[in-house]
Amino acid sequence: MGNKASFGFIKTQKTVYANGETIFGEFCLKCHEDMHAQRILLKVTGVEVAEWEEMQNNAMRQYRGSQIIIDYSEVLYRVPYDNMPKGDYIFPFAIELPFDIPSSTSFNYPRLNGRIQYMMDIYLEGTDIKASADIKVVNSKYDEPVLSEAYSKLKGCLWIERGEVYLRGKPSKSMCTSAENLRVFVDFDISKSSWNIANIDISIVQIISVNSGDKKYIRRQAVYSKNIPTPGQQFGIDLPIRDISPDARDAFSCAGRVIEVAYSVEINGVMDSIFSVYGEEPQIIMWFSLNPPDHPPEIPKCTFSWKPTVQEMGKRTSIPIFR
């Protein structure tokens, strides 16, 4: 086994990658003495796993769904004569992610948990040296905000018609991170109605769908909600995505075979009459993707003498999807 004083770590240019993007990085290795080792092996794995419980026939039953997305390995370096000399080393690598993979996500609720996770592990085989890095993936297929509009014919008491109302909304963008605000533009037309839209109920709704192949479970909840008076017939609203419920912040939008997570902004126009009928208020639904913030990678905080030998990088490798 290797000397415990020797170690290695992974450095990448970013922590969040789009599907199809290339991960450029380095495996940094410090050997305090000559070590018996065969090779440096790089592995990239991707899995989606979901577990949940449901009441069935007066008994709680457990379900589980899983899928291997990526299971790839390659030799980064073969150690000559099975002897890794004492010294400092940098081994560059370039790994191209597949295009057709779902985004990373993670959630943990009572009776429901799941994750889509991508990991990179690098081993110095023949020793106990191992380095790991969590790779977050964002699927970048959809980037155009979509206009949503609703038309309602209003009726009051005794089902007397009270006119028509139009309500329209559009987000400033269709993809945002959990560290920013999402601006939504709203306008409505009440020229054909004797009532006004006095308030709006606005909420961010999270929908999680998981399946085990023969069983599917859907969970829908509002992770942010607010009622505001309408300042006029045209206005903008800033939704603080970072203020959504803490247990939902890592449940990023994704569409896998086992797990799907989706988000929408729902706006209901509240009429200013006590005679309005519930269910007739105009409602719009705007879908958007919630992605992880792209923080700069953290470099291990340690103090040591570092004069590395940089090895030549091999060819860029495309990772196949596991089937």
VEXMIZA-527349 format. One line per 8 residues: number of its first residue (from 1); for each residue x negated, y negated, z negated of N, C-alpha, C, O. Coordinates in steps of 0.2 Angstrom, whole numbers, plus 2048, in hexadecimal, padded with zeros to 3 digits. Layout:
NUM> X Y Z X Y Z X Y Z X Y Z  ...
***
This chain:
1> 7FC 806 800 800 800 800 7FC 7FA 800 7F6 7FA 7FE  7FE 7F4 802 7FA 7EE 803 7FA 7EB 7FC 7FD 7EC 7F7  7F5 7E6 7FC 7F3 7E2 7F6 7F9 7DE 7F5 7FB 7DA 7FA  7FC 7DD 7EF 802 7D9 7EE 800 7D2 7EE 804 7CD 7EF  7F9 7D0 7EE 7F7 7C9 7EF 7F8 7C7 7F6 7F8 7C1 7F7  7F8 7CB 7FB 7F9 7CA 802 800 7C9 803 804 7CC 800  802 7C5 808 809 7C3 80A 809 7C1 811 805 7BF 814  810 7C0 813 811 7BE 819 818 7BA 819 81C 7BC 815
9> 819 7B5 81D 820 7B2 81E 821 7B0 825 81D 7AF 829  828 7AF 826 82A 7AD 82D 82B 7A5 82E 82F 7A3 829  829 7A2 833 82B 79B 834 82E 79B 83B 82C 79E 840  834 798 83B 837 796 842 839 78F 842 838 78B 83E  83A 78D 849 83B 786 84A 841 783 847 842 77D 846  846 788 847 84D 785 845 850 78B 840 84D 790 840  855 789 83D 859 78F 839 85F 791 83D 862 796 83B  862 78C 841 868 78E 845 867 78E 84C 864 789 84F
17> 869 793 850 868 794 857 86E 796 85A 873 799 858  86F 793 861 874 795 865 873 79C 868 86E 79E 869  879 79F 86A 878 7A5 86D 875 7A4 874 876 79F 877  870 7A9 875 86C 7A8 87B 866 7A4 87B 862 7A4 87F  865 7A1 875 85F 79D 874 859 7A1 872 85A 7A7 86F  853 79E 873 84D 7A2 871 84B 7A0 86A 84A 79A 869  849 7A5 866 846 7A3 85F 83F 7A3 860 83B 7A8 861  83C 79D 85F 834 79D 85F 832 79C 858 835 798 854
25> 82D 7A0 856 82B 7A0 84F 824 7A4 84E 821 7A5 853  822 7A4 848 81C 7A7 846 81C 7AB 840 820 7AA 83B  819 7B1 840 818 7B5 83A 811 7B3 837 80C 7B4 83A  811 7B0 831 80B 7AE 82E 809 7B3 829 80D 7B5 824  803 7B5 829 800 7BB 825 7FA 7B9 822 7F5 7B6 825  7F9 7BA 81B 7F3 7B9 817 7F1 7BF 814 7F5 7C2 810  7EB 7C2 816 7E8 7C8 813 7E2 7C6 80F 7DE 7C3 811  7E3 7C8 808 7DE 7C6 804 7D8 7CB 804 7D3 7CA 801
33> 7D9 7D1 807 7D4 7D6 808 7D6 7DA 80E 7DB 7D9 811  7D1 7DE 810 7D2 7E2 816 7D8 7E7 814 7D8 7EA 80E  7DD 7E8 819 7E3 7EC 817 7E3 7F2 81C 7E2 7F1 822  7E5 7F8 81A 7E7 7FD 81F 7EE 7FC 821 7F3 7FC 81D  7EF 7FB 828 7F5 7FA 82B 7F5 7FC 832 7F0 7FC 835  7FB 7FE 835 7FB 800 83B 7FE 7FB 840 7FB 7FA 846  803 7F7 83F 805 7F2 844 80A 7ED 840 80C 7EE 83A  80B 7E8 843 810 7E3 841 817 7E4 845 817 7E3 84B
41> 81C 7E6 842 822 7E7 845 828 7E2 844 829 7E0 83E  82B 7DF 849 830 7DA 848 837 7DD 84A 837 7E1 84F  83C 7DC 845 842 7DF 846 847 7D9 846 847 7D5 842  84C 7DA 84A 852 7D5 84A 858 7D9 84A 85A 7DD 84E  85C 7D8 845 863 7DC 844 868 7D7 843 868 7D1 841  86E 7D9 846 874 7D5 845 87A 7DA 844 87B 7DF 847  87E 7D8 83E 884 7DC 83C 88A 7D8 83B 889 7D2 839  88F 7DB 83C 896 7D8 839 899 7DD 835 89A 7E3 837
49> 89B 7DB 82F 89E 7E0 82A 8A3 7DC 826 8A3 7D6 824  8A9 7DF 825 8AF 7DC 822 8B2 7E2 81D 8B3 7E7 81F  8B4 7E0 817 8B7 7E4 812 8BD 7E1 80F 8BD 7DB 80E  8C3 7E4 80F 8C9 7E1 80C 8CD 7E6 808 8CC 7EC 80A  8D2 7E3 804 8D6 7E8 801 8DE 7E5 802 8DF 7DF 803  8E2 7EA 803 8E9 7E9 804 8ED 7EE 800 8EC 7F3 7FF  8F3 7EB 7FE 8F8 7EF 7FA 8FC 7F3 7FF 8FF 7F1 804  8FC 7FA 7FE 8FF 7FE 803 902 804 7FF 8FF 808 7FB
57> 909 805 7FF 90D 80A 7FB 90B 80A 7F4 90A 80F 7F0  90B 803 7F1 90A 802 7EA 903 804 7E8 902 805 7E2  8FF 804 7EC 8F8 806 7EA 8F3 801 7EE 8F4 800 7F4  8EE 7FF 7EB 8E9 7FB 7EF 8E4 7FF 7F3 8E1 804 7F0  8E4 7FE 7F9 8E0 802 7FE 8DA 7FD 801 8DB 7F7 802  8D4 800 802 8CE 7FD 804 8CD 7FE 80B 8CE 804 80E  8CB 7F9 80F 8CA 7FA 816 8C3 7F7 818 8C0 7F2 814  8C0 7F9 81D 8B9 7F7 81F 8B8 7F7 826 8BA 7FC 829
65> 8B5 7F2 829 8B3 7F2 830 8AC 7F0 831 8AA 7EB 82D  8A9 7F3 835 8A2 7F1 836 8A0 7F2 83E 8A3 7F6 841  89B 7EE 840 898 7EE 847 891 7EC 847 88F 7E7 844  88D 7F0 84A 886 7EE 84B 885 7EA 851 888 7EC 857  883 7E4 851 882 7DF 857 87C 7E0 85A 87B 7E0 860  876 7E0 856 86F 7E0 858 86B 7E5 854 86C 7E5 84E  867 7E9 857 863 7ED 853 85D 7EE 858 85C 7F2 85C  858 7E9 857 852 7E9 85C 84C 7E8 858 84B 7E5 852
73> 847 7EB 85A 840 7EB 857 83B 7EB 85D 83C 7EE 862  835 7E8 85B 82F 7E8 860 829 7E7 85C 829 7E4 856  824 7E9 85F 81D 7E9 85B 81A 7E2 85D 819 7E0 863  819 7DE 858 816 7D8 859 80E 7D8 859 80B 7D4 85D  80B 7DD 856 804 7DD 856 802 7E4 854 805 7E7 84F  7FD 7E8 858 7FB 7EE 856 7F4 7ED 852 7EF 7EA 855  7F3 7EF 84C 7ED 7EE 848 7E7 7F3 84B 7E8 7F9 84B  7E2 7F0 84D 7DC 7F4 850 7D9 7F8 84A 7D8 7F6 845
81> 7D9 7FF 84C 7D6 804 847 7D9 804 841 7D6 806 83B  7E0 802 840 7E4 802 83A 7E0 7FE 835 7E1 800 82F  7DD 7F9 836 7DA 7F5 831 7DB 7EE 832 7D9 7EB 837  7DF 7EB 82E 7E0 7E3 82E 7DB 7E0 82A 7DB 7E0 824  7D6 7DC 82D 7D1 7D9 829 7D3 7D3 825 7D8 7D0 826  7D0 7D2 820 7D1 7CC 81B 7D1 7C6 81F 7CD 7C5 824  7D6 7C2 81E 7D7 7BB 822 7DE 7B9 822 7E3 7BC 81F  7DF 7B3 826 7E5 7B0 827 7E7 7B0 82E 7E3 7B0 833
89> 7ED 7B2 830 7EF 7B3 837 7F6 7B0 838 7FA 7AF 834  7F7 7AE 83E 7FE 7AC 841 7FF 7B0 847 7FB 7B0 84C  805 7B3 847 807 7B7 84D 80E 7B4 850 813 7B5 84D  80D 7B0 855 813 7AD 858 817 7B2 85B 815 7B8 85D  81E 7B0 85C 823 7B5 85F 828 7B0 863 829 7AB 861  82B 7B3 868 831 7B0 86B 836 7B5 86D 835 7BA 871  83C 7B4 869 841 7B9 86A 848 7B6 86D 84A 7B1 86A  84A 7B8 873 850 7B5 876 856 7B9 873 857 7BF 874
97> 85B 7B5 870 861 7B8 86E 866 7BA 874 866 7B6 879  86A 7BF 873 86F 7C0 878 874 7BB 879 875 7B7 874  877 7BA 87E 87D 7B5 87F 883 7B7 87C 887 7B3 879  885 7BE 87C 88B 7C0 87A 88B 7C3 873 88C 7C9 872  88A 7BE 86E 88A 7C0 867 88E 7BB 863 88E 7B5 865  892 7BD 85E 896 7B9 85A 891 7B4 856 88C 7B6 854  894 7AF 853 891 7AA 84F 890 7AE 848 894 7B2 846  88B 7AB 844 88B 7AD 83D 890 7AB 839 893 7A5 83A
105> 892 7AE 834 897 7AC 82F 897 7B0 829 894 7B6 829  89A 7AE 823 89A 7B1 81D 8A0 7AF 819 8A1 7A9 818  8A3 7B3 816 8A9 7B1 811 8AA 7B7 80C 8A8 7BC 80D  8AC 7B4 806 8AD 7B9 800 8B3 7B6 7FC 8B2 7B2 7F8  8B9 7B9 7FD 8BF 7B7 7FA 8C1 7BE 7F6 8BE 7C3 7F7  8C5 7BD 7F1 8C8 7C2 7ED 8CB 7C7 7F2 8D0 7C5 7F6  8C9 7CD 7F2 8CC 7D3 7F6 8CA 7D2 7FE 8CD 7D5 802  8C6 7CD 7FF 8C4 7CC 806 8BD 7CA 807 8BB 7C4 804
113> 8B8 7CD 80A 8B1 7CA 80B 8AF 7CD 812 8B1 7D2 814  8AA 7C9 815 8A7 7CB 81B 8A2 7C7 81D 8A0 7C1 81A  89E 7C9 822 898 7C5 824 896 7C7 82B 897 7CD 82D  894 7C2 82F 890 7C4 836 889 7C1 834 889 7BB 834  884 7C5 834 87E 7C3 832 878 7C5 837 879 7CB 839  873 7C1 838 86E 7C3 83C 867 7C2 838 866 7BD 835  863 7C7 838 85D 7C7 834 857 7C9 838 857 7CD 83D  851 7C5 836 84B 7C7 839 846 7CA 834 845 7C6 82F
121> 843 7CF 835 83F 7D2 830 838 7D4 834 838 7D7 839  833 7D2 830 82C 7D4 833 828 7D8 82E 828 7D6 828  826 7DE 830 822 7E2 82B 81B 7E3 82E 819 7E3 834  816 7E3 829 80F 7E6 82A 80F 7ED 828 80F 7EE 822  810 7F1 82D 811 7F8 82B 80B 7FB 828 806 7FA 82B  80C 7FF 823 807 802 81F 806 7FF 819 801 801 815  809 7F9 818 808 7F5 812 80F 7F3 80F 814 7F5 812  810 7F0 80A 816 7EE 807 818 7E7 809 81C 7E4 806
129> 814 7E4 80E 816 7DD 810 81B 7DD 815 81C 7E0 81A  820 7D9 813 826 7D8 817 829 7D1 817 829 7CE 811  82B 7CE 81C 82D 7C7 81D 834 7C7 820 835 7CB 825  839 7C3 81D 840 7C3 820 842 7BC 821 840 7B7 81E  847 7BB 826 84A 7B4 827 851 7B6 82A 852 7BA 82E  855 7B1 827 85C 7B1 829 85D 7AD 82F 85B 7A7 82F  860 7B0 834 861 7AC 83B 868 7AA 83B 86C 7AF 83C  86A 7A4 83B 871 7A2 83D 872 7A1 844 86E 79D 847
137> 877 7A4 847 879 7A3 84E 880 7A0 84F 884 7A1 84B  880 79B 853 886 797 855 888 799 85C 883 798 861  88E 79B 85E 890 79C 864 892 795 867 897 792 864  88F 793 86D 890 78C 86F 895 78C 876 894 788 87A  899 791 876 89D 791 87C 8A2 78B 87D 8A3 788 883  8A5 789 878 8AA 784 878 8A8 77E 875 8A6 77D 86F  8A8 778 879 8A6 772 876 8AA 76C 879 8A8 766 878  8B0 76D 87B 8B4 768 87E 8BA 767 879 8BE 76C 878
145> 8BB 761 876 8C1 760 872 8C8 761 876 8C8 75F 87C  8CD 763 873 8D3 765 877 8D9 760 874 8D9 760 86E  8DC 75D 878 8E2 759 876 8E8 75D 874 8E9 762 877  8EB 75B 86E 8F1 75F 86C 8F6 75A 86B 8F5 755 869  8FC 75C 86D 902 758 86D 908 75C 86B 909 762 86D  90D 758 868 913 75B 866 919 757 867 919 751 867  91F 75A 869 925 756 86B 92A 759 866 92B 75F 866  92E 754 863 933 757 85E 93A 753 860 93A 74D 860
153> 93F 756 860 946 753 861 949 754 85A 94A 759 857  94A 74E 857 94C 74D 850 953 74E 84F 957 74B 853  955 751 84A 95D 751 848 95D 750 840 959 752 83C  962 74C 83E 963 74A 837 968 74F 834 96A 754 836  96C 74C 82F 971 750 82C 977 751 831 978 74D 836  97B 756 830 980 758 835 97D 759 83C 981 759 841  977 75A 83D 973 75C 843 975 756 848 975 757 84E  975 750 846 976 74A 84A 96F 748 84D 96A 748 849
161> 96E 748 853 968 746 856 965 73F 854 969 73A 855  95F 73F 853 95C 738 850 956 736 855 952 732 853  956 739 85B 950 737 85F 94B 73C 860 94B 742 85E  945 73A 863 940 73E 865 939 73B 863 939 735 862  934 73F 861 92E 73D 85E 928 740 862 929 747 863  923 73D 864 91D 740 867 917 73F 862 917 739 85F  914 744 861 90E 744 85D 908 747 861 908 74D 863  902 743 861 8FC 746 865 8F6 745 860 8F6 741 85C
169> 8F1 749 861 8EB 749 85E 8E5 74C 862 8E7 751 866  8DF 74A 860 8DA 74D 864 8D3 74C 85F 8D2 746 85D  8D0 751 85E 8C9 750 85A 8C4 74D 85E 8C4 74D 864  8BF 74A 85B 8BA 746 85E 8B5 74B 861 8B2 74A 866  8B5 751 85F 8B1 757 862 8B4 75D 85F 8B8 75E 85B  8B2 763 863 8B5 769 861 8B0 76D 85D 8B2 773 85A  8AA 76B 85C 8A5 76F 858 8A2 76A 853 8A0 765 854  8A2 76C 84C 89F 768 847 89C 76C 842 89E 772 841
177> 898 76A 83E 895 76D 838 898 76C 832 89C 767 831  896 770 82D 899 770 826 896 76A 822 898 769 81C  892 766 825 88F 760 822 891 75A 824 88E 755 823  896 759 829 898 753 82C 8A0 752 82B 8A3 756 829  8A2 74C 82E 8A9 74B 82F 8AB 74D 836 8A8 74C 83B  8B2 74E 836 8B5 74F 83D 8BA 74A 83E 8BF 749 83A  8B9 746 843 8BE 740 844 8C4 742 849 8C2 745 84E  8CA 741 847 8D0 743 84B 8D4 73D 84C 8D5 738 848
185> 8D5 73C 853 8D9 736 855 8E0 738 856 8E2 73E 859  8E5 734 853 8EC 736 853 8F0 730 856 8EE 72A 854  8F5 731 85A 8FA 72C 85C 901 72F 85D 901 735 85E  906 72B 85C 90D 72E 85C 911 729 85F 910 723 85F  917 72B 862 91C 727 866 922 728 862 925 72D 863  925 723 85F 92C 723 85C 931 71F 85F 936 71D 85C  92F 71D 865 934 718 869 93B 71A 86A 93F 717 86B  93B 721 86A 942 724 86C 945 727 865 949 72B 866
193> 942 725 860 945 727 859 947 722 855 944 71C 855  94C 723 851 94E 71E 84C 94A 71F 845 94B 71B 840  946 724 845 942 725 83F 93A 724 841 939 724 847  937 723 83C 92F 722 83C 92B 727 839 92E 72B 835  925 728 83B 921 72D 838 91D 729 832 919 725 834  91F 72A 82C 91D 726 827 916 729 824 912 725 822  915 72F 824 90F 732 821 90E 738 826 912 73B 82A  907 73B 825 905 741 828 902 745 823 8FE 743 81F
201> 904 74C 824 900 751 820 8FB 754 824 8FD 757 829  8F5 753 822 8EF 756 826 8EC 75B 822 8EA 75A 81C  8EA 761 825 8E6 766 822 8E2 769 827 8E3 769 82D  8DC 76C 824 8D8 771 828 8D9 778 826 8D9 779 820  8DB 77C 82A 8DD 783 829 8D8 788 82C 8D5 787 831  8D6 78C 827 8D2 792 829 8D6 798 82A 8DA 79A 826  8D4 79C 830 8D7 7A2 831 8D2 7A7 832 8CD 7A7 836  8D2 7AD 82E 8CD 7B2 82E 8D1 7B8 830 8D6 7BA 82D
209> 8CE 7BC 835 8D1 7C2 838 8CC 7C7 837 8C6 7C6 83A  8CD 7CD 834 8C9 7D2 834 8CC 7D9 836 8D2 7D9 835  8C8 7DE 838 8CB 7E4 83A 8C7 7EA 83A 8C0 7E9 83A  8C9 7F0 839 8C5 7F6 838 8C6 7FA 83E 8C4 800 83D  8C9 7F8 843 8CB 7FC 849 8D2 7FE 849 8D5 7FD 84E  8D5 801 844 8DC 803 843 8E0 7FE 83F 8E6 800 83E  8DD 7FA 83B 8E0 7F6 836 8DE 7EE 837 8D7 7ED 837  8E2 7EA 837 8E0 7E3 838 8E3 7DF 832 8E9 7E0 830
217> 8DF 7DA 82F 8E2 7D6 82A 8E0 7CE 82C 8DB 7CD 82E  8E5 7CA 82A 8E4 7C3 82C 8E5 7BF 825 8EA 7C0 822  8E1 7BA 824 8E1 7B6 81E 8E2 7AE 821 8DD 7AC 825  8E7 7AB 81F 8E7 7A4 821 8E8 79F 81B 8EC 7A0 817  8E4 79A 81B 8E4 795 815 8E2 78E 817 8DE 78D 81C  8E5 789 814 8E3 782 815 8DD 781 810 8DD 782 80A  8D7 77F 813 8D1 77E 80F 8D0 777 80E 8CB 775 80A  8D4 772 810 8D4 76B 80F 8DB 769 811 8DE 76A 816
225> 8DE 764 80D 8E5 761 80F 8E5 75A 80B 8E2 759 806  8E9 756 80F 8EA 74F 80C 8F0 74C 810 8F2 74E 815  8F3 748 80C 8F9 744 80F 8F7 73D 80F 8F5 73A 80A  8F8 73A 815 8F6 732 815 8FC 72F 819 8FF 731 81D  8FD 728 817 902 724 81A 8FF 722 821 8F9 721 822  903 722 826 901 720 82D 8FF 719 82D 904 715 82C  8F9 717 82F 8F7 710 830 8FA 70C 836 8FA 706 837  8FD 710 83B 8FF 70E 841 900 713 846 900 719 844
233> 902 712 84C 904 717 850 8FE 71A 854 8FE 71F 857  8F8 717 853 8F2 71A 856 8ED 719 850 8EC 713 84E  8E9 71E 84E 8E4 71D 849 8DF 723 849 8E1 728 84C  8DA 723 846 8D5 728 845 8D4 72A 83E 8D5 726 839  8D3 731 83D 8D2 734 836 8CC 737 836 8CA 73B 83A  8C8 736 830 8C1 73A 82F 8C3 73F 82A 8C5 73E 825  8C2 745 82D 8C3 74B 828 8BC 74D 825 8B8 74F 829  8BB 74D 81F 8B4 74F 81C 8B4 757 81C 8B6 75A 817
241> 8B1 759 821 8B0 761 821 8AC 763 81B 8AD 769 819  8A7 75F 819 8A3 761 813 8A7 762 80C 8A5 765 807  8AE 75F 80C 8B2 760 807 8B7 765 807 8BB 766 802  8B6 76A 80C 8BB 770 80C 8B9 774 806 8B4 773 803  8BD 778 804 8BC 77D 7FE 8B6 780 7FE 8B4 783 803  8B2 780 7F9 8AB 783 7F9 8AB 78A 7FB 8A6 78C 7FE  8B0 78F 7FA 8AF 796 7FC 8B0 796 803 8B0 79C 806  8B2 791 807 8B3 791 80E 8AD 78E 812 8AD 78F 818
249> 8A8 78B 80F 8A3 788 813 89E 78C 817 89C 789 81C  89E 792 815 899 797 819 89D 79B 81E 89A 79F 822  8A4 79A 81E 8A8 79E 822 8A8 79A 829 8AD 797 82A  8A3 79B 82D 8A3 797 833 8A7 79B 839 8A8 7A1 838  8A9 797 83E 8AD 799 843 8A9 79F 847 8A3 79E 848  8AC 7A4 849 8A9 7AA 84C 8AF 7AE 84F 8B5 7AD 84E  8AD 7B2 854 8B1 7B7 857 8AE 7BD 859 8AB 7BE 85E  8AD 7C1 854 8AA 7C8 855 8AF 7CD 856 8B5 7CC 857
257> 8AD 7D4 856 8B1 7D9 857 8B5 7DB 850 8BB 7DE 851  8B2 7DA 84B 8B5 7DB 844 8B7 7D5 841 8BD 7D5 83E  8B4 7CF 842 8B6 7C9 83E 8B7 7C4 843 8B3 7C3 848  8BC 7C0 842 8BE 7BA 845 8BF 7B4 840 8C4 7B5 83C  8BC 7AE 841 8BE 7A9 83C 8BF 7A3 841 8BB 7A1 845  8C5 79F 840 8C7 79A 844 8C9 794 83F 8CC 795 839  8C9 78E 841 8CB 788 83E 8CF 784 842 8CE 783 848  8D4 780 83F 8D8 77C 842 8DA 776 83E 8DA 776 838
265> 8DB 770 841 8DE 76A 83D 8E5 76A 83F 8E7 76A 845  8E9 76A 83A 8F0 76A 83B 8F3 763 838 8F2 761 832  8F7 760 83C 8FA 759 83A 902 75A 83A 904 75C 840  905 758 835 90C 758 835 90F 751 834 90C 74D 82F  913 74E 838 916 748 838 91C 748 833 921 74C 834  91B 744 82D 921 744 828 925 73E 82A 923 738 829  92C 73F 82B 930 73A 82D 932 736 827 932 738 821  934 72F 828 936 72B 823 93D 72B 821 940 726 81F
273> 941 731 822 948 731 820 949 737 81C 946 73C 81D  94E 736 817 950 73B 813 954 740 816 956 746 814  956 73E 81C 95B 743 820 957 747 825 95B 74B 829  951 747 826 94D 74B 82A 94E 752 828 94E 754 822  94D 757 82D 94E 75E 82C 947 761 82C 943 760 831  946 765 827 93F 768 827 93E 76D 82D 943 770 82F  938 76D 82F 937 771 835 937 76D 83C 935 76F 841  93B 767 83C 93B 763 842 936 75E 842 935 75B 848
281> 932 75D 83D 92C 758 83D 927 75A 843 926 760 843  925 755 846 920 757 84B 919 75A 848 917 757 843  916 75F 84B 910 762 849 90B 763 84E 90D 765 854  905 762 84D 900 763 852 8FA 767 84F 8F9 767 849  8F7 76C 853 8F2 770 851 8EC 76F 855 8ED 770 85B  8E6 76D 852 8E0 76C 856 8DB 771 854 8D9 771 84E  8D8 775 858 8D3 77A 856 8CC 777 857 8CB 773 85C  8C8 779 853 8C1 777 853 8BC 77D 850 8BF 781 84C
289> 8B6 77C 851 8B1 781 84F 8AD 77E 849 8AB 779 84A  8AC 782 844 8A8 780 83E 8A2 784 83E 8A2 78A 83E  89C 780 83F 896 783 83F 891 781 839 892 77C 836  88C 785 838 887 784 833 883 77E 834 881 77C 83A  881 779 82F 87C 774 831 875 776 832 873 77C 830  872 773 837 86C 775 839 866 772 835 863 76D 837  865 775 82F 860 772 82B 859 774 82D 858 779 830  854 770 82C 84D 772 82E 84B 778 82A 84D 778 824
297> 847 77D 82D 845 783 829 840 781 823 83D 77C 824  841 784 81E 83D 783 818 837 787 818 837 78D 81A  831 784 817 82B 787 817 829 789 810 82A 785 80B  827 78F 80F 825 792 808 821 78D 805 81C 78B 807  823 78C 7FE 81F 787 7FA 819 78B 7F6 81B 78E 7F1  813 78B 7F9 80E 78E 7F5 807 78B 7F7 807 788 7FD  803 78B 7F3 7FC 788 7F4 7F7 78D 7F5 7F6 791 7F1  7F4 78D 7FB 7EE 792 7FC 7EA 78F 802 7EC 78B 806
305> 7E4 792 802 7DF 790 807 7E2 793 80E 7E3 799 80E  7E3 790 813 7E6 792 819 7E2 790 81F 7E2 78A 821  7DE 795 822 7DA 794 828 7DC 79A 82D 7D8 79E 82E  7E2 799 830 7E4 79F 834 7E1 7A0 83B 7DF 79B 83E  7E1 7A6 83D 7DF 7A9 844 7E6 7A9 847 7EA 7AE 845  7E7 7A6 84D 7ED 7A6 850 7EC 7AB 856 7E8 7AB 85A  7F1 7B0 856 7F1 7B5 85B 7F5 7B3 861 7F9 7AE 861  7F3 7B6 867 7F7 7B4 86D 7FE 7B7 86D 7FF 7BC 86B
313> 802 7B2 86F 809 7B5 86F 80B 7B9 875 808 7B7 87B  80E 7BE 874 810 7C3 87A 816 7C0 87E 817 7BA 87D  819 7C3 882 81E 7C1 887 824 7C0 883 825 7C3 87D  829 7BB 885 82F 7BA 882 834 7C0 883 834 7C2 888  837 7C2 87E 83B 7C8 87E 842 7C6 87D 844 7C2 879  846 7CA 881 84E 7C9 881 850 7CF 87D 84F 7D4 87E  855 7CD 878 857 7D2 874 85E 7D5 877 862 7D1 879  85E 7DC 877 864 7DF 87A 86A 7DF 875 868 7E0 86F
321> 870 7DF 876 875 7E0 872 876 7E7 870 876 7EB 875  877 7E9 86A 878 7F0 868 87F 7F3 86B 884 7EF 869  87F 7F8 86E 886 7FB 870 887 802 86D 88C 805 86F
***
